[in-house]
Amino acid sequence: KKVAILISGGGSNMVSLANSMVGDHPARPCLVLSNVPGAGGLNKASDMGIATAVVDHKDFKGDREAFEEALISAIDAHAPDIIALAGFMRILTPRFITHYAGRMLNIHPSLLPKYKGLHTHQRAIEAGDSEAGCSVHEVTAELDGGPILGQARVPILPDDTADTLAARVLPREHALYPAVLRRFVVGDITRVDL
Ligand code: GRF
């Protein structure tokens, strides 16, 4: 199985996913694509010998459909079986989601269904929650709303800031996403809870 990974930034989740797809793992990374030309994850992917591509949304002046057409052709040139969104910060239209229906995953830094959208750690702290975490879900037309395939939980400590909490969650993302992907590529959608 071939996995295309979409990023917008440092790509630490992409690195974890790529590093997990070795040996008897039934999948391999076939592409790392970023919507941001200088994304740090692109260099990491190249260093790992993975093909990279950039489709800069700024080249399409707000024409979301044209951007997604370019995205789809850049991705499909590598014929992936699965799309893994990993720190990809563009909202995708139903057209794109339908094209990859049933084979696109995302990782979100909250215990969904709580805190869809942005600033998830700050919101959990302000709500006085005792725990936070991350979720891997199938991507559907509802933002951060698809079936949850796995979650990892961490405690929120009294003196936590969004940054200290993010730093506690991120390593759990790096454990969760590969565990979910390993099952997903063989059609196993039993939930992973770490
Ligand atoms: C992570 O918190 C991830 O949950 C979110 O983007 C952040 C950065 O991810 N989607 P990465 O280091 O670029 O993988």
Boltz pocket constraint, residues with backbone or C-beta under 6 A from the ligand:
constraints:
  - pocket:
      binder: B
      contacts: [[A, 7], [A, 8], [A, 9], [A, 10], [A, 11], [A, 12], [A, 13], [A, 14], [A, 86], [A, 87], [A, 88], [A, 107], [A, 108], [A, 109], [A, 134], [A, 170], [A, 173]]
      max_distance: 6.0
